[in-house]
């Protein structure tokens, strides 16, 4: 032993059948170190714990006959480092590797068919639980890696056919719970728990086809990124709950990916639902995701190729909806199936520094600052936009050769704005209704043929796209609640309204929060508040929550 983090306790070089057992090597910089080729070694019951800053043991080129049992590494800067370990070989769980501080509890380099299963490697928010580099066929499963900076990290290449299953990397760790590089599509990544961390899963250089299993849990991740894909191809992430209730972090970050499919995930309540960087290409899809209530952006697409499909995503109640940067087209964003809900606070769609992008069929009838914004674009178009209540329907800034055609824009301040840095815009065949200014043209060479008033079938002065109460007069609102008389379920009852939208005003609502019209047993008590559904003959006479036929005291 040593008191000052000095030297190595025992050093082995090219040994056979050596037994190192029951020694006190605590406090050493390294307790035991081996080099050369070592066969048939037994290293058992040694104490390499304490304040040593380097690895308690560094074992090189041992064969699969190595016996490594009941050694104590607790409290060191780093624990066990295996290099060139012969396999198949399993690290026994009798070794104590708790409370390793700033380094790795276990590191394995250039070793094949190694199993690390069932170990307690939890920490205090620092260090790495298991570090792997160049280890084909490795298995890291069923380990407790809570509160580590990284629970598991794979680096370099050659980590093929890896198994990383059933590990707990939850807790207060600040970096990614699991970060995997150099893995292939033989990767098994099942039933790991990332709950409560700042950052979740980071996959780098994974070449598919490969799909992330839904058995992994990502609940309650906070300020970082839940899942990051980097330099990966043909990956599918489908059906995950990556939401937040605290407007924190990013649900999914994509960097230089190709062929990814991001579908049917709940990423709501994040700062960014989906964000991206680098340069991405190939046929890719971002569809069916919920990015509701995003504090900054629902989805940001950065430097993707024209093979991208974005459809059927829900941006409701987000600060901004979709942003596309540096897209080189021709590329058409068809928003027919996209849902921008009733409230986008700033831009529903923002196209930035892009060429030949067409934005079609956006329904931005919520109250956004700008429905569609084009900045630094060349040859872009906005077609068939429906915008009601936005301050600006389409904003064209520092852009050339933009076409705005066939749009319906009403109830705003400016229908189409063209700034002085824009050239040769064409604003054509659009219908306007009740904007303070339909077209604000400050550009050079703008033309505006074929524009007119929005269709108004019921003749109430409100264009059809913006008509709250079709076939009736929207201008009649005798109780001043912004709901026309003929469509006002709670006319004259502004203070209460109909919060649960069941047709019963709040002050007459039998079952607030539920639909009063659903009464499956016909007892005049809506199902949402019926303690004895289907049990009309007995009911709950004494109103104690127990139906009469089950009540001991009626």
LINRAQUI-V25815 format. One line per field, one symbol per residue. phi: phi as a letter, one per 20 degrees, with the letter a starting at -180 (. if undefined). psi: psi as a letter, one per 30 degrees, with the letter a starting at -180 (. if undefined). burial: # if it has 16 or more other ideal C-beta (glycine too) atoms within 10 Angstrom, else .. Layout:
phi->???
psi->???
burial->???
This chain:
phi->.bdcldldfccdbmdclfdcbmeecfmfgcfccccmdccmfccbmeddfoegeeffccddleefegdccleddgnffcedcdcmffcfbdfffffdcelfeedefcccclcdlddccmeecfbcncmcfcdcbmcfmfccbmdecfmfgdfccdcmcneflfdccleddfoegedffccccmedfefdccleddgnffcddcdcmedefbcfffffdcfmfdeedfccdclcclddccmeedecdclcmdfbcdcldbmecdcmdedfmefcfccbbmccbneccccmeedflffccfbcdcmeefeedcbmeddgmefcedccdledefbdeeegefcemebdfcefccdclccldddcmfddeeedfcfcddcmdcmebcclfdccnfgcfcddclccleddcmedcblcecfcdcefedclfddcldddblefbfcdddedmfcbemeaefgcfemendggfdffcgmcefeebfdldmdggfcefcgmcffdmcfeldndfgfdefbgncefeebfdmdmdggfcefcgmcffdmcfeldndfgfdefce
psi->llfghkakekkkjhlkhkkjkgkjgkflekekkklakkkgkjjkgkjgaagkfakekjjkhllffkjjkhkjgkglelckjkkhkklkkkjkffkjhlgkdfbkekkkkhkkhkkjkgljglahglakekkkjhikgkkjlhkjgkglekekkklalghlhljikhkjglbgkfakekjklglaggkjikhkjgkflekckjkkgkjakkkkkffkkhkgkcfbkekkkkhlkhkkjkgljgllgghkakekkkjhlkgljjkhkjglglekekllaaklaajlkjkgkjhlhkfdkekkjjhllfgkkjlgljgkglelckkkkhkjakkkjjgegkjgafjjeckekjkkhlkhkkjkhkjhgailekekkkkhlkglljkhkjkkfkekekkjkhlkhkkjkgljklhaekdkkjlfgkkhkjjkhlkljhkekekjjgakgkkikglakkkieggggklefgjeikfljffjifghggkkefgjfhkgheeeaieghgfklefgkfikfljffjifghggjkefgjfhkghefeaieghggklefgkfj.
burial->.#..#..###.#..#....#..#.##########...##.#.##.#######.##########..#.##.#################.#.#...#######.###############.#.###..################.#############...#############.############..#.##################.#.#.#...###..#..##############..#.###...################.############...##..######################..#.#.##############.#.#.#####..#.##..#.##############.######.##############################.##############.######..##.###..######..####.#..#.#..#..#.#...#.########....#..#...#.###..#.##.#...##.#.#.##...#.#..#.#..#...#.####.#.##.#...##.....##.......
